[in-house]
């Protein structure tokens, strides 16, 4: 049975849509980025250790499923804030080696995002863990 030219074109388009090579390369690049953060940025290692400790503490204290979800989202929020902060700082460092007050301000603002996410994480941790530890 012969397949028409239009059908062959549709099959090629379909195969192109579900190509996994680019998808897998994206994972590879993301893992390289995470590896860089862990190797060269102390804050990421500290955030990671606190995040793992909080998650393991939640499991140990038998937090409910929804509480663990809230804890995981909070931990991820802090990770993301630190990743964006680092990315912004690296991009700004590419622009000039000289001091620039506006660049300093942008870096300070991106650091403030990490601070706000961290304060939120402490608040969520206090709410979730104080209930289990102190019986509130």
C-alpha positions as CSV (number, residue, x, y, z in Angstrom):
1,X,0.0,0.0,0.0
2,X,1.4,3.4,-1.0
3,X,1.4,6.3,1.4
4,X,0.6,9.7,-0.1
5,X,3.0,12.6,0.0
6,X,0.7,14.6,2.3
7,X,0.6,11.8,4.8
8,X,4.4,11.6,4.8
9,X,4.7,15.3,5.4
10,X,2.2,15.0,8.3
11,X,4.2,12.2,9.8
12,X,7.4,14.3,9.6
13,X,5.7,17.2,11.3
14,X,4.4,14.9,14.0
15,X,7.9,13.4,14.5
16,X,9.4,16.9,14.8
17,X,6.9,17.9,17.4
18,X,7.8,15.0,19.7
19,X,11.5,15.1,19.3
20,X,13.2,14.5,22.6
21,X,16.8,15.5,21.8
22,X,16.2,19.2,22.6
23,X,14.2,18.3,25.7
24,X,17.0,16.1,27.0
25,X,19.6,18.8,26.3
26,X,17.5,21.2,28.3
27,X,17.8,18.9,31.3
28,X,21.5,18.5,30.8
29,X,22.0,22.3,30.7
30,X,19.8,22.7,33.8
31,X,21.9,20.1,35.7
32,X,25.1,21.9,34.7
33,X,23.6,25.1,36.1
34,X,22.7,23.6,39.4
35,X,26.1,22.0,39.6
36,X,27.7,25.4,39.1
37,X,25.6,26.9,41.8
38,X,26.5,24.2,44.3
39,X,30.2,24.3,43.5
40,X,30.7,28.1,43.5
41,X,28.0,29.6,45.6
42,X,28.1,29.0,49.3
43,X,24.6,30.4,49.8
44,X,23.1,27.7,47.6
45,X,24.7,25.0,49.6
46,X,23.4,26.6,52.9
47,X,19.9,26.9,51.4
48,X,20.0,23.3,50.2
49,X,21.1,22.0,53.7
50,X,18.3,24.1,55.4
51,X,15.8,22.9,52.9
52,X,16.7,19.2,53.3
53,X,16.7,19.6,57.1
54,X,13.3,21.3,57.0
55,X,11.9,18.6,54.8
56,X,13.3,15.7,56.9
57,X,12.0,17.5,60.0
58,X,8.6,17.6,58.4
59,X,8.7,13.9,57.7
60,X,10.0,13.1,61.2
61,X,7.2,15.2,62.8
62,X,4.6,13.6,60.6
63,X,3.3,16.7,59.0
64,X,0.1,16.2,57.0
65,X,0.3,15.9,53.2
66,X,-0.9,19.5,52.6
67,X,1.6,20.8,55.2
68,X,4.5,19.0,53.5
69,X,3.3,20.4,50.1
70,X,3.4,23.9,51.6
71,X,6.8,23.2,53.1
72,X,8.2,22.0,49.7
73,X,6.7,25.0,47.8
74,X,8.3,27.3,50.4
75,X,11.7,25.6,50.1
76,X,11.5,25.7,46.3
77,X,10.6,29.4,46.4
78,X,13.8,30.2,48.4
79,X,15.8,28.1,45.9
80,X,14.3,29.9,42.9
81,X,14.9,33.3,44.5
82,X,18.6,32.5,45.1
83,X,19.0,31.1,41.5
84,X,17.5,34.3,40.0
85,X,19.6,36.5,42.3
86,X,22.7,34.7,41.2
87,X,21.7,34.9,37.5
88,X,21.0,38.6,37.8
89,X,24.4,39.2,39.5
90,X,26.3,37.3,36.9
91,X,24.6,39.1,34.0
92,X,25.3,42.5,35.6
93,X,28.9,41.5,36.2
94,X,29.2,41.0,32.5
95,X,28.4,44.6,31.7
96,X,31.2,46.4,33.5
97,X,34.0,45.9,36.0
98,X,33.7,49.4,37.3
99,X,31.5,50.5,40.2
100,X,28.1,51.6,39.1
101,X,25.5,52.8,41.6
102,X,22.5,51.5,39.5
103,X,24.1,48.1,39.1
104,X,24.6,48.0,42.9
105,X,20.9,48.9,43.4
106,X,19.7,46.2,41.1
107,X,21.9,43.7,42.9
108,X,20.6,44.8,46.3
109,X,17.0,44.5,45.1
110,X,17.6,41.0,43.8
111,X,19.2,40.1,47.1
112,X,16.1,41.5,48.8
113,X,14.0,39.0,47.0
114,X,16.0,36.2,48.6
115,X,15.6,37.8,52.0
116,X,11.9,38.1,51.6
117,X,11.6,34.5,50.5
118,X,13.8,33.4,53.4
119,X,11.7,35.4,55.9
120,X,8.6,33.7,54.4
121,X,10.2,30.3,54.8
122,X,11.0,31.0,58.5
123,X,7.4,32.1,59.0
124,X,6.0,29.0,57.3
125,X,8.4,26.8,59.3
126,X,7.4,28.4,62.6
127,X,3.7,27.9,61.8
128,X,4.1,24.3,60.7
129,X,6.7,23.1,63.2
130,X,5.5,25.0,66.3
131,X,2.1,23.2,66.0
132,X,3.8,19.8,66.2
133,X,6.6,20.6,68.6
134,X,4.7,22.8,71.1
135,X,1.2,21.6,70.5
136,X,-0.3,24.9,69.4
